[in-house]
Amino acid sequence: MIRRKAGIRLNRGMSEKPQLLLTPGPLTTSEATRNAMMRDWGSRDPAFIDLTRRVRTRITDLAGGAGTHTCVPLQGSGTYGLEAAIATFVPGDGHVLVLANGAYGHRIADIVEILGRRVSIIETGEDTPPAPAGLRERLSARDDITHVVLVHCETTSGILNPLAEIATVVADTGRSLIVDAMSSFGAIPIDVNAAPIDVLISSSNKCLEGAPGLAFVVARNESLAASVGNAPSMVLDLQAQSVGFQKTGEWRFTPPTHVVAALDAALHQLEEEGGVAARNKRYSENCTVLLDGMRALGFQPYLSHNLQAPTIVTFHTPADPKFDFTVFYDGLQDRGFTIYPGKLTKADSFRIGCIGQVFSGDMRAAVNAVKEVIEEMGVTL
Ligand SMILES: *Cc1c(COP(=O)(O)O)cnc(C)c1O
């Protein structure tokens, strides 16, 4: 048995069966994306420099930032990108206000504190989006807050936070907006100029459906230029990282070459699929199939429908004491589905993701597997 931080016990290596990942990431990738990792690249080879440039341009374009923003990729998972963004864009005397309604928001507040910057938090419940009016009031009062951080889709619950409204308030009050768009970028339309965002952070392995190992920011050019010398770190200095790309097109330190190649392939497939609008439609269908199917079995979703992002759905744990999460998890794995073994901080719950290379037929099969496992356990809903 291994013990997860969230307190759910799982049996190690129960199933050898290939798994469809119904988690918040890493996700199921396409064969074409995995195949893109089958060759080796020299990191200073012109072909790889080209590949990096293409990936950076594609991401900037996807964010609507052509001409105003620059994509700076960084080795590591999404959290590396978040820490690098805070380190780079918040100066030593900066004061960050984090809008937190889940674990990821609180993690960002911890990052700000570890980096020795001032941090304040506006906390709302895990099922409650931050209120734009309250934020306006806070920022209109004379205080020294310089940056506001919003988690666009709080993957803790799957709640979609009101990016456009918050961005308007932050712009009106002359502060800088940093957005954790980890589990929304690629799945939910974002335009860094329409709802003004100074720094957006995301990663390769969520809704872009790439392999894990790469984070990136899409940063406003002025913000990048103004951040020279801010970072109390060498590897997390995104300003220095971007200078490397500008000067030679090369990464400062060994890049995850295979992951960059996989992301390039994944971005190409996103385009072929019809862009963010088409991916949003597919994920929304997945989400609807999952919600309808689970509701029909008697499960209760945690969020009301208008707050639900089409990325991951939180369900209340059934009240029947015969429901054992470990048995449930293992039963689904035996049937080829890996769900997410994490809990909310308060409500007793479990989560099923609907993003990655998965389709409505897969979600129907997953719901069917849930039905079988529940029947096997003898759980009444
Ligand atoms: C996945 C995720 C992260 C980053 O997590 P890593 O494990 O470092 O990749 C950060 N914020 C949100 C909202 C996420 O969904």
The ligand as a MOL file (V3000), in Angstrom:
LIG
                    3D

  0  0  0     0  0            999 V3000
M  V30 BEGIN CTAB
M  V30 COUNTS 15 15 0 0 0
M  V30 BEGIN ATOM
M  V30 1 C -1.8610 20.8410 -12.5750 0
M  V30 2 C -1.9740 22.1740 -11.9700 0
M  V30 3 C -0.8380 22.8690 -11.4940 0
M  V30 4 C 0.5700 22.3390 -11.5950 0
M  V30 5 O 0.7930 21.1030 -11.0470 0
M  V30 6 P 2.1100 20.2600 -11.4100 0
M  V30 7 O 1.9000 19.0170 -10.6310 0
M  V30 8 O 3.2860 21.0300 -10.9670 0
M  V30 9 O 2.1090 20.0550 -12.8830 0
M  V30 10 C -1.0280 24.1400 -10.9990 0
M  V30 11 N -2.2310 24.7120 -10.9610 0
M  V30 12 C -3.3370 24.0850 -11.4210 0
M  V30 13 C -4.6470 24.7980 -11.3650 0
M  V30 14 C -3.2470 22.8030 -11.9350 0
M  V30 15 O -4.3450 22.1870 -12.3970 0
M  V30 END ATOM
M  V30 BEGIN BOND
M  V30 1 1 1 2
M  V30 2 1 2 3
M  V30 3 2 2 14
M  V30 4 1 3 4
M  V30 5 2 3 10
M  V30 6 1 4 5
M  V30 7 1 5 6
M  V30 8 2 6 7
M  V30 9 1 6 8
M  V30 10 1 6 9
M  V30 11 1 10 11
M  V30 12 2 11 12
M  V30 13 1 12 13
M  V30 14 1 12 14
M  V30 15 1 14 15
M  V30 END BOND
M  V30 END CTAB
M  END
